[in-house]
Amino acid sequence: MKVGSFGLASFCAAAVVLALAFGPADAQTRRVVKIGVLTDMSSVAVDEMGPGSVLAAQMAAEDFGGSVAGMKIEIVAGDHQQKPDVGASIARRWFDQENVDAIVDVPNSSIGLAVNQIARAANKVFMPSSSQTLELTGAQCSPNTVRWTTDVWVTSRTLPTALMKDGANKTWFILHTDNAYGRNLTQNAIAAVGQLGGKVVGSVPHPVGTADFSSFVVQARASKADVIGLATYSTDLTAFLKQAGEFGLMKSGGPKMAGFVLAVTNIRSAGLEITQGLYTATPFYWDINNDTRAFAKRFNPRHPRKITINEFTAGVYGSVLHYLKAVQAVGSQADGRAVVAKMKDIPVDDPLSGKGRVRVDGSVLHNIYLMQVKTPAESKGEWDYLKLIATLPGEQAFGPLDKACFLVK
């Protein structure tokens, strides 16, 4: 698969063709390692993941040399449409009929949990970079799963810890997506705020794909909370930020705004005038160091929408690269559990994730960055939106091992 600078429609069409092009007969005639990017090509996360995730996987394959252990590397793509039944169906077809060896990305925790079970039963590899539920490394942990980027422990704890330092910002109001991710994150954020001596004075769920957030903005303002925590993402987050700006909720002197998952595309869409000062915690930003800046220069022109590399697409790149290193070390992709065990043995080291390790429960431990959105005057150009406030080493940022995970025992 060659990812060039063509339109999104062409890109999606090519991805679908690629996903269907290789059937069971392919495995009999070619030696192939096949990696499936199960992502959102048509719904709320298409800008943050979607074609960018497919491109990141392809670039990892290219950077590895295009082959591993004498086998050609192929990337296939599928659109789960934010529907668990669709995502599960694609995963089963890929594993059972199309000889896919590993699935990556999966921007939806409910779909991630389904794929997690399917991959374990098939002894394949699952490497989500955008399914953040703690269940994946807790009660439903798997010897076949490695989770990249971050989880709801990190996102729910980092921001309250930073913003409530020295007894400030004690009251919070949380808007969250009404799905497994949003509920899980909110539950953990309520616990974190409480443990730090504060209180969540209210929370409200919203359906995925909400267009009118006016009632939610009114509720957030009426709460009079010190901090509005946004446990939502993608186009929903952008819509809320725009409408909050229209209602004056984002004005200087108002409540602090904390985006538990804030992508640079949200900032570009809503604008710096509205989002300036907003806090977030992220495992990646393109302007962190020379390596990330160099990669962005390679990645951005190839994205169909010219969108920069972000934490989720960076996670796809890192997961695919580390998987290929493990396959090379094992000498085969056939035994998914053996490959994941090797992924835990060898250190994580790539230009985007930096140095880290895969913990026994499948969590990848690496730096987490506390960032703040720049003012318009501070920004020097496109995508120059965030400034670094603090760096948290992975061993501090990620939560303790969950004893509900049988791998811990």
Secondary structure per residue as TSV (DSSP state, phi and psi in degrees):
chain	resnum	aa	ss	phi	psi
A	1	M	-	360.0	126.6
A	2	K	-	-109.5	120.5
A	3	V	-	-97.9	112.0
A	4	G	-	-113.9	-171.4
A	5	S	S	-92.5	65.3
A	6	F	-	-114.4	177.6
A	7	G	-	-69.8	161.4
A	8	L	H	-62.2	-40.2
A	9	A	H	-60.6	-44.4
A	10	S	H	-64.4	-40.7
A	11	F	H	-60.3	-49.2
A	12	C	H	-62.8	-40.9
A	13	A	H	-62.4	-43.5
A	14	A	H	-62.9	-39.1
A	15	A	H	-64.2	-41.9
A	16	V	H	-65.1	-44.1
A	17	V	H	-59.5	-43.6
A	18	L	H	-63.3	-40.6
A	19	A	H	-64.9	-25.9
A	20	L	H	-100.7	-6.7
A	21	A	H	-74.4	-27.5
A	22	F	-	-113.4	114.8
A	23	G	-	-105.2	-168.3
A	24	P	H	-56.3	-32.7
A	25	A	H	-64.1	-26.5
A	26	D	H	-59.1	-41.0
A	27	A	H	-64.5	-24.2
A	28	Q	H	-81.8	-20.6
A	29	T	H	-111.4	-16.2
A	30	R	-	-136.4	145.5
A	31	R	-	-91.8	112.4
A	32	V	E	-137.7	140.2
A	33	V	E	-105.2	118.4
A	34	K	E	-113.7	126.2
A	35	I	E	-117.5	125.0
A	36	G	E	-100.4	125.9
A	37	V	E	-95.3	101.5
A	38	L	E	-94.3	107.7
A	39	T	E	-142.1	-170.0
A	40	D	-	-109.5	106.0
A	41	M	S	-99.3	-3.0
A	42	S	S	-147.4	2.9
A	43	S	S	-124.2	-146.2
A	44	V	T	-68.6	-21.8
A	45	A	T	-106.4	18.1
A	46	V	T	-65.1	-34.1
A	47	D	T	-75.3	-41.9
A	48	E	T	-73.5	-36.1
A	49	M	S	-120.0	-109.0
A	50	G	H	47.5	-127.8
A	51	P	H	-61.5	-27.0
A	52	G	H	-65.5	-36.6
A	53	S	H	-68.3	-39.6
A	54	V	H	-63.8	-43.7
A	55	L	H	-62.2	-43.0
A	56	A	H	-61.2	-41.7
A	57	A	H	-63.7	-43.2
A	58	Q	H	-62.7	-40.7
A	59	M	H	-67.2	-34.7
A	60	A	H	-63.7	-42.4
A	61	A	H	-63.0	-42.1
A	62	E	H	-64.7	-44.5
A	63	D	H	-66.0	-25.4
A	64	F	H	-80.8	-11.3
A	65	G	T	109.8	-0.6
A	66	G	S	86.7	-8.5
A	67	S	E	-148.5	159.2
A	68	V	E	-146.8	132.3
A	69	A	T	49.7	39.5
A	70	G	T	78.6	9.3
A	71	M	E	-117.9	140.4
A	72	K	E	-70.1	142.2
A	73	I	E	-96.3	127.0
A	74	E	E	-125.6	142.1
A	75	I	E	-111.8	128.3
A	76	V	E	-118.6	159.9
A	77	A	E	-136.1	147.7
A	78	G	E	-144.2	149.0
A	79	D	E	-103.9	112.0
A	80	H	-	-85.5	-7.2
A	81	Q	T	58.7	20.7
A	82	Q	T	62.9	25.7
A	83	K	-	-118.8	117.7
A	84	P	H	-55.6	-38.4
A	85	D	H	-67.7	-37.7
A	86	V	H	-67.3	-45.4
A	87	G	H	-61.4	-44.2
A	88	A	H	-64.1	-39.2
A	89	S	H	-63.5	-43.2
A	90	I	H	-63.5	-44.1
A	91	A	H	-60.6	-44.6
A	92	R	H	-63.5	-43.2
A	93	R	H	-63.6	-44.4
A	94	W	H	-59.1	-47.8
A	95	F	H	-72.6	-43.2
A	96	D	H	-82.4	-33.4
A	97	Q	H	-117.0	-26.4
A	98	E	S	-116.8	11.3
A	99	N	-	58.2	34.1
A	100	V	-	-75.2	135.5
A	101	D	-	-97.4	-27.3
A	102	A	E	-150.6	147.2
A	103	I	E	-119.1	136.8
A	104	V	E	-127.5	167.4
A	105	D	E	80.3	-103.1
A	106	V	-	63.2	73.7
A	107	P	-	-77.9	69.8
A	108	N	-	-179.7	118.3
A	109	S	H	-66.3	-34.5
A	110	S	H	-64.2	-42.4
A	111	I	H	-67.5	-39.2
A	112	G	H	-58.9	-41.3
A	113	L	H	-65.5	-37.6
A	114	A	H	-66.4	-46.5
A	115	V	H	-65.0	-34.6
A	116	N	H	-56.1	-44.6
A	117	Q	H	-70.4	-40.3
A	118	I	H	-65.1	-43.1
A	119	A	H	-64.6	-40.3
A	120	R	H	-64.7	-43.6
A	121	A	H	-64.0	-33.4
A	122	A	H	-90.5	-2.8
A	123	N	T	55.3	44.3
A	124	K	-	-107.9	-178.3
A	125	V	E	-110.2	136.0
A	126	F	E	-122.9	125.8
A	127	M	E	-132.3	76.9
A	128	P	E	-70.7	140.1
A	129	S	S	-116.9	-2.8
A	130	S	S	-139.7	23.0
A	131	S	-	-109.2	108.1
A	132	Q	-	-102.5	-1.4
A	133	T	-	-58.8	140.4
A	134	L	G	-69.8	-16.5
A	135	E	G	-59.1	-30.0
A	136	L	G	-65.7	-24.6
A	137	T	G	-118.5	13.4
A	138	G	T	-118.3	-118.2
A	139	A	T	-62.5	-25.7
A	140	Q	T	-111.1	28.0
A	141	C	-	-63.2	158.0
A	142	S	-	-143.7	144.3
A	143	P	T	-71.2	-1.6
A	144	N	T	-108.0	2.2
A	145	T	B	-120.1	134.7
A	146	V	-	-128.7	124.5
A	147	R	B	-103.1	122.3
A	148	W	-	-91.5	172.4
A	149	T	S	69.2	-85.0
A	150	T	-	-158.8	177.9
A	151	D	-	-144.7	177.9
A	152	V	H	-70.9	-21.0
A	153	W	H	-62.6	-50.0
A	154	V	H	-61.2	-51.1
A	155	T	H	-69.2	-32.1
A	156	S	H	-81.2	-21.4
A	157	R	H	-100.6	-36.8
A	158	T	H	-62.1	-48.4
A	159	L	H	-66.9	-48.2
A	160	P	H	-59.4	-40.3
A	161	T	H	-61.0	-42.7
A	162	A	H	-72.1	-44.7
A	163	L	H	-79.8	-20.1
A	164	M	T	-99.4	12.6
A	165	K	G	-59.2	139.2
A	166	D	G	63.5	26.1
A	167	G	G	80.8	12.9
A	168	A	-	-88.5	164.3
A	169	N	-	52.8	58.6
A	170	K	-	-82.0	-21.9
A	171	T	E	-110.7	137.5
A	172	W	E	-130.2	149.4
A	173	F	E	-126.2	133.7
A	174	I	E	-120.9	126.0
A	175	L	E	-99.5	128.8
A	176	H	E	-138.9	151.3
A	177	T	E	-65.8	138.7
A	178	D	S	-85.8	69.4
A	179	N	S	-149.1	-177.1
A	180	A	H	-58.2	-42.6
A	181	Y	H	-61.6	-52.3
A	182	G	H	-62.3	-42.7
A	183	R	H	-68.2	-41.7
A	184	N	H	-63.6	-45.3
A	185	L	H	-64.0	-44.0
A	186	T	H	-63.7	-42.7
A	187	Q	H	-58.4	-44.1
A	188	N	H	-70.9	-35.7
A	189	A	H	-66.1	-40.2
A	190	I	H	-60.0	-42.9
A	191	A	H	-65.1	-42.6
A	192	A	H	-64.3	-46.2
A	193	V	H	-61.5	-42.1
A	194	G	H	-63.7	-42.5
A	195	Q	H	-66.1	-23.3
A	196	L	T	-92.5	9.1
A	197	G	T	89.1	12.3
A	198	G	-	-110.5	-167.0
A	199	K	E	-151.3	137.6
A	200	V	E	-87.6	109.9
A	201	V	E	-82.9	-8.9
A	202	G	E	-179.1	155.1
A	203	S	E	-148.4	150.9
A	204	V	E	-144.3	132.2
A	205	P	E	-89.7	155.0
A	206	H	E	-135.4	147.7
A	207	P	-	-68.4	151.1
A	208	V	T	-62.6	135.2
A	209	G	T	86.1	20.1
A	210	T	-	-66.0	134.7
A	211	A	-	-99.3	-37.5
A	212	D	-	-109.0	108.6
A	213	F	-	-102.0	10.7
A	214	S	H	-57.6	-42.3
A	215	S	H	-66.8	-33.8
A	216	F	H	-70.7	-37.1
A	217	V	H	-63.2	-42.9
A	218	V	H	-61.4	-43.6
A	219	Q	H	-64.2	-40.5
A	220	A	H	-63.4	-43.9
A	221	R	H	-67.0	-40.1
A	222	A	H	-66.9	-22.1
A	223	S	T	-67.4	-24.0
A	224	K	T	55.5	28.4
A	225	A	-	-71.6	153.2
A	226	D	S	-68.6	-34.1
A	227	V	E	-133.1	134.4
A	228	I	E	-100.5	112.3
A	229	G	E	-91.9	128.3
A	230	L	E	-108.6	99.1
A	231	A	E	-97.8	52.3
A	232	T	-	-137.4	175.6
A	233	Y	-	-155.4	170.6
A	234	S	H	55.9	-137.9
A	235	T	H	-65.7	-27.3
A	236	D	H	-64.8	-44.2
A	237	L	H	-63.5	-43.0
A	238	T	H	-60.8	-43.7
A	239	A	H	-62.3	-42.4
A	240	F	H	-63.6	-45.2
A	241	L	H	-60.5	-43.9
A	242	K	H	-61.7	-45.4
A	243	Q	H	-72.7	-32.0
A	244	A	H	-64.4	-37.0
A	245	G	H	-64.3	-41.5
A	246	E	H	-64.1	-33.2
A	247	F	T	-86.8	0.7
A	248	G	T	80.5	10.5
A	249	L	T	-71.5	-22.2
A	250	M	T	-93.1	4.8
A	251	K	S	-67.4	153.2
A	252	S	T	-59.5	136.3
A	253	G	T	94.6	-10.9
A	254	G	S	-84.6	-167.7
A	255	P	-	-65.5	151.0
A	256	K	E	-70.3	148.4
A	257	M	E	-114.4	129.2
A	258	A	E	-124.4	115.5
A	259	G	E	-94.8	109.0
A	260	F	S	-62.8	-33.9
A	261	V	S	-134.1	100.1
A	262	L	-	-120.6	114.9
A	263	A	-	-95.5	155.4
A	264	V	H	-63.0	-24.6
A	265	T	H	-67.1	-32.9
A	266	N	H	-63.3	-42.0
A	267	I	H	-66.7	-44.3
A	268	R	H	-62.9	-41.6
A	269	S	H	-69.3	-41.5
A	270	A	H	-83.0	-27.6
A	271	G	-	95.4	147.7
A	272	L	H	-67.5	-31.0
A	273	E	H	-57.8	-37.6
A	274	I	H	-84.1	-44.2
A	275	T	H	-90.1	-9.3
A	276	Q	T	-53.2	136.3
A	277	G	T	90.5	-13.4
A	278	L	-	-66.8	138.1
A	279	Y	E	-99.5	150.7
A	280	T	E	-155.2	163.5
A	281	A	E	-123.7	132.6
A	282	T	E	-145.3	149.9
A	283	P	S	-83.3	-5.0
A	284	F	-	-158.9	143.6
A	285	Y	-	-146.6	139.8
A	286	W	T	-63.1	-22.3
A	287	D	T	-105.1	23.7
A	288	I	S	-71.6	-42.2
A	289	N	S	-155.1	-178.5
A	290	N	H	-63.5	-36.9
A	291	D	H	-64.8	-44.9
A	292	T	H	-68.4	-36.9
A	293	R	H	-66.3	-40.5
A	294	A	H	-65.1	-39.7
A	295	F	H	-66.5	-41.1
A	296	A	H	-59.5	-37.5
A	297	K	H	-64.9	-29.8
A	298	R	H	-80.4	-39.9
A	299	F	H	-76.7	-49.6
A	300	N	G	-55.6	-46.0
A	301	P	G	-65.4	-21.8
A	302	R	G	-88.1	-15.5
A	303	H	S	-69.4	133.2
A	304	P	T	-54.1	-30.6
A	305	R	T	-107.0	10.8
A	306	K	-	56.6	38.4
A	307	I	-	-90.9	139.4
A	308	T	-	-71.3	159.9
A	309	I	-	-60.3	137.3
A	310	N	-	-128.1	-175.6
A	311	E	H	-61.3	-33.1
A	312	F	H	-79.5	-44.6
A	313	T	H	-68.6	-32.7
A	314	A	H	-63.7	-36.6
A	315	G	H	-65.8	-37.0
A	316	V	H	-62.4	-46.5
A	317	Y	H	-58.0	-49.9
A	318	G	H	-63.5	-40.4
A	319	S	H	-67.7	-42.5
A	320	V	H	-65.1	-43.0
A	321	L	H	-62.5	-43.9
A	322	H	H	-69.1	-37.6
A	323	Y	H	-59.4	-44.6
A	324	L	H	-65.3	-36.2
A	325	K	H	-61.5	-40.6
A	326	A	H	-69.0	-41.6
A	327	V	H	-60.9	-41.5
A	328	Q	H	-61.0	-42.4
A	329	A	H	-68.7	-40.0
A	330	V	H	-75.0	-33.5
A	331	G	T	91.9	1.9
A	332	S	-	-163.1	153.6
A	333	Q	S	-102.6	0.7
A	334	A	S	-63.7	-39.4
A	335	D	-	-101.8	100.6
A	336	G	H	-58.3	-40.6
A	337	R	H	-65.5	-37.6
A	338	A	H	-65.4	-39.0
A	339	V	H	-65.9	-44.5
A	340	V	H	-64.6	-38.6
A	341	A	H	-60.3	-40.0
A	342	K	H	-68.4	-36.3
A	343	M	H	-59.8	-32.3
A	344	K	H	-78.3	-24.5
A	345	D	H	-77.2	-40.5
A	346	I	S	-92.6	145.3
A	347	P	-	-69.6	147.6
A	348	V	E	-78.3	131.0
A	349	D	E	-160.5	100.6
A	350	D	E	-142.7	163.1
A	351	P	T	-65.9	-15.7
A	352	L	T	-103.0	-46.1
A	353	S	T	-80.2	-22.2
A	354	G	E	76.4	-151.6
A	355	K	E	-94.6	142.9
A	356	G	E	-172.9	-161.1
A	357	R	E	-153.7	159.2
A	358	V	E	-97.0	119.0
A	359	R	-	-76.6	165.1
A	360	V	T	-58.5	-30.6
A	361	D	T	-82.6	-1.9
A	362	G	S	99.2	-2.4
A	363	S	B	-77.2	136.1
A	364	V	E	-93.0	119.2
A	365	L	E	-94.8	122.3
A	366	H	-	-154.1	174.8
A	367	N	-	-58.8	146.3
A	368	I	E	-121.4	137.0
A	369	Y	E	-112.9	126.7
A	370	L	E	-85.6	122.2
A	371	M	E	-125.2	157.8
A	372	Q	E	-132.3	140.5
A	373	V	E	-68.4	133.6
A	374	K	-	-71.4	161.3
A	375	T	-	-78.6	162.0
A	376	P	T	-55.5	-35.5
A	377	A	T	-69.4	-30.0
A	378	E	T	-78.7	-27.1
A	379	S	-	-73.5	132.9
A	380	K	-	-104.7	3.8
A	381	G	S	163.2	-174.8
A	382	E	T	-59.4	133.9
A	383	W	T	73.5	-1.2
A	384	D	-	-87.3	80.2
A	385	Y	-	-117.7	-20.9
A	386	L	E	-120.6	147.8
A	387	K	E	-122.6	144.5
A	388	L	E	-78.9	127.9
A	389	I	E	-101.5	-42.5
A	390	A	E	-160.0	153.6
A	391	T	E	-115.2	127.2
A	392	L	E	-110.6	119.3
A	393	P	-	-59.3	148.5
A	394	G	H	-56.2	-36.8
A	395	E	H	-64.0	-24.5
A	396	Q	H	-93.0	-35.3
A	397	A	H	-75.0	-36.8
A	398	F	S	-86.1	149.7
A	399	G	-	-72.6	173.3
A	400	P	-	-68.9	160.9
A	401	L	-	-60.6	135.3
A	402	D	-	-88.8	118.2
A	403	K	T	-69.1	-9.3
A	404	A	T	-70.9	-18.4
A	405	C	S	-79.4	120.2
A	406	F	T	-64.1	-22.9
A	407	L	T	-67.8	-28.0
A	408	V	T	-68.2	-37.5
A	409	K	-	-72.4	360.0
